[in-house]
Amino acid sequence: MELSELDFALPEELIAQAPVEPRGASRLLLLPRSGGASRHLRFDDLPDLLAPGDLLVLNDSRVIPARLIGRKSSGGRVEVLLVEPAGAVPPGEPARWLAMAQASKPIRVGTAIDFEGLGAEVVRVDGEGFYEVRFDRDEAGLAGALERVGRIPLPPYIRRAADAGDRARYQTVVAREPGSVAAPTAGLHFTPELLARLESRGVARATVTLHVGPGTFLPVRTSRLEEHRMHSERYEVPEETCRAFDATRRRGGRVVAVGTTSVRTLESAFAPEGLTAGPGRTGIFILPGHAFRAVDGLLTNFHLPRSTLLALVCAFGGTERVLPAYREAVSARYRFFSYGDAMAIL
């Protein structure tokens, strides 16, 4: 499949620069998977679209303040985006993280960086903008320092600096496990009140954890989608989620994934005998033609053109239906991307 097949025209003013208030007031475009006309709804109409016995699966990963601005000993500015720990280290040992970094001059092994009192040294250059960084404190000390000097890593298409409000609004209400460098954005629409309404309707809820990293947000740089290499990301499927999944299948309910990260986790952890509990890593790239085994419905935001996320949505809903729905959303002035509106394919 050619990358150009995943293109669409998007006016810049439709790229949401801030979340809609209050949380949950977003619009929702419903696209029936089996055919038929789309419908324009509000996100809080969701309980009417799901049936008793359905299962919602949300990603409970929590965004960390992973964006760091520092200075090299020479005075040069360095911007770093932490990606994930670079392996287990004993308690008390300096924390080591894989990171993406950029500076006006090349960053070399041995480069010392100061992030407003948090010290670090580059210990490995991986290429393509990736580095391994060793900090001057252990993981517990680093977590505290990030709360002080780290910034919420808003995507580059949000053309403003992150503010105090983003610390709350760029997290889902189910966020629990710290580790993501971008939000699982479909979950941003849910409120405790909406979750309670869904529960009272008999819609079950479960979580998985996929720590969002470069595998989710890096652009495709090849003309053919099949040639793109996904970076792997960490995930975990709890035992109770497997039990909820099995119970849903037995009663004939639908498994509805909230966001592309939940889809990738469920499809990666599915085996012939069912969903497999435990930790893992996935570099799965879901393209049109993928045979979905674990997911029956999808709630998702509107994604960047020519992206792996749009490829996944087209794989689930059909390119011939999803791309016209995107054009319809543009005409109807939906808000796009992380802080934008939502789509349901059911």
Secondary structure as UniProt FT lines:
FT   HELIX           3..6
FT   HELIX           12..14
FT   TURN            23..24
FT   STRAND          27..31
FT   TURN            33..34
FT   STRAND          39..42
FT   HELIX           43..45
FT   HELIX           46..49
FT   TURN            52..53
FT   STRAND          55..59
FT   STRAND          61..63
FT   STRAND          67..72
FT   TURN            73..74
FT   STRAND          77..85
FT   TURN            91..92
FT   STRAND          96..103
FT   TURN            109..110
FT   STRAND          112..115
FT   TURN            116..117
FT   STRAND          118..127
FT   TURN            128..129
FT   STRAND          130..135
FT   HELIX           139..149
FT   TURN            156..157
FT   TURN            164..165
FT   HELIX           166..169
FT   TURN            173..174
FT   STRAND          177..180
FT   HELIX           185..189
FT   HELIX           192..200
FT   TURN            201..202
FT   STRAND          204..210
FT   HELIX           214..217
FT   HELIX           225..227
FT   STRAND          233..237
FT   HELIX           239..251
FT   STRAND          255..258
FT   HELIX           260..269
FT   STRAND          270..271
FT   TURN            272..273
FT   STRAND          274..275
FT   STRAND          278..282
FT   TURN            288..289
FT   STRAND          297..301
FT   TURN            305..306
FT   HELIX           308..317
FT   HELIX           319..331
FT   TURN            332..333
FT   TURN            338..339
FT   STRAND          342..345
//
